[in-house]
């Protein structure tokens, strides 16, 4: 329709592919930097919160099994809090209380 040669189409497709790859790399890099900044901010909030568990500061470095153990503990706390709410209790205490 526009009378483009096969070579021209190949050049355009190749350039588009390269630009797309570079944009994906740039977006991933930006997202990784943002995620790291958010993680540091969360770590600082955990660190300065009285009664917080400092062991939670580097959860992103743990393997899946260790993460599952932590998740199970917090799911248990949540289910206990829901059960307590049904009995008229409050759910604003800490696990140590």
C-alpha positions in Angstrom: 0.0 0.0 0.0 2.8 2.5 0.9 5.3 0.8 -1.3 7.9 0.1 1.4 10.7 -2.3 0.6 11.3 -5.4 2.7 14.6 -4.0 3.9 12.9 -0.8 5.1 10.4 -2.9 7.1 13.2 -5.0 8.6 15.0 -1.9 9.7 11.9 -0.4 11.3 11.0 -3.7 13.0 14.6 -4.1 14.4 14.7 -0.5 15.6 11.3 -0.9 17.3 12.4 -4.1 19.0 15.6 -2.5 20.3 13.8 0.6 21.5 11.2 -1.6 23.3 13.9 -3.6 25.0 15.7 -0.5 26.2 12.4 1.0 27.5 11.6 -2.2 29.4 15.1 -2.1 30.9 14.7 1.5 31.9 11.3 0.9 33.5 12.6 -2.1 35.4 15.6 -0.1 36.7 13.3 2.7 37.9 10.9 0.3 39.5 13.8 -1.5 41.3 15.2 1.8 42.6 11.7 2.8 43.8 11.2 -0.6 45.5 14.5 -0.3 47.2 13.7 3.2 48.5 10.3 2.0 49.8 12.0 -1.0 51.5 14.5 1.3 53.3 11.7 3.5 54.5 9.7 0.6 55.8 12.8 -0.8 57.5 13.3 2.6 59.2 9.6 2.6 60.4 10.1 -0.9 61.8 13.3 0.1 63.5 11.9 3.2 65.3 8.5 1.6 66.3 8.6 0.6 69.9 7.8 -3.1 70.3 8.5 -3.8 66.6 10.5 -6.9 65.8 13.8 -5.9 64.2 14.1 -9.4 62.8 11.6 -8.3 60.1 14.0 -5.7 58.7 15.4 -7.9 55.9 12.6 -10.2 55.1 13.2 -9.7 51.4 16.5 -11.5 51.8 15.0 -14.7 53.3 14.2 -17.9 51.3 10.6 -19.0 50.6 10.5 -21.4 53.6 11.5 -18.8 56.1 9.0 -16.3 54.5 6.3 -18.9 54.8 7.0 -19.4 58.5 6.7 -15.6 59.1 3.5 -15.4 57.0 2.0 -18.3 59.0 2.7 -16.6 62.3 1.0 -13.4 61.2 -1.9 -15.3 59.7 -2.3 -17.0 63.1 -2.2 -13.6 64.8 -4.8 -12.3 62.4 -7.2 -15.2 62.9 -6.8 -14.9 66.7 -7.6 -11.2 66.4 -10.7 -11.9 64.4 -11.8 -14.5 66.9 -11.2 -12.0 69.7 -13.3 -9.3 67.9 -16.2 -11.7 67.7 -15.9 -12.0 71.5 -15.8 -8.3 72.0 -12.1 -7.9 72.5 -9.9 -5.3 70.8 -7.2 -6.2 68.3 -4.8 -3.4 69.0 -2.3 -5.2 71.3 1.1 -6.5 70.5 1.9 -10.2 70.3 3.9 -10.0 73.5 1.0 -8.6 75.5 
